[in-house]
Amino acid sequence: QVRLVESGGGSVQPGGSLTLTCEASGDPHTKNFMAWFRQAPGKEREGVAAWFWGDTYYLDSVKGRFTISQDNNKNMVYLQMNNLSPQDTAMYYCASSAGERGGLRRQAYRYWGQGTQVTVSS
């Protein structure tokens, strides 16, 4: 069983930055096939960034602003978010595909964290 715990959310002004962290327990390889999703009120959950054994995938609207990475020594994945805008406001979730190359497809991810809130406002 894989357990995912997110942290690092908060409130920032437009143009600010945040780094989200997801710590995985269980399968030590989990960090190699994880993704970040987000869900704003009234909207569907969408994939933001994914990592699959070094290959990365990004939602078009975050390319150049968000970076997904992992810690080689820990079972952790990060999402560095720069130049945030109010449109980035959402609950952010990390997810694991349990080995499948899921990209940004929600259906490919089996395990989910509880989420961390990101709010961007002036």
Secondary structure, DSSP 8 states (H G I E B T S, - for coil): --EEEEE--EEE-TT--EEEEEEEESSTTGGGEEEEEEE-TTS--EEEEEEETTEEEE-GGGTTTEEEEEETTTTEEEEEE-S--GGG-EEEEEEE-TTS--TT-GGG--EE---EEEEE--
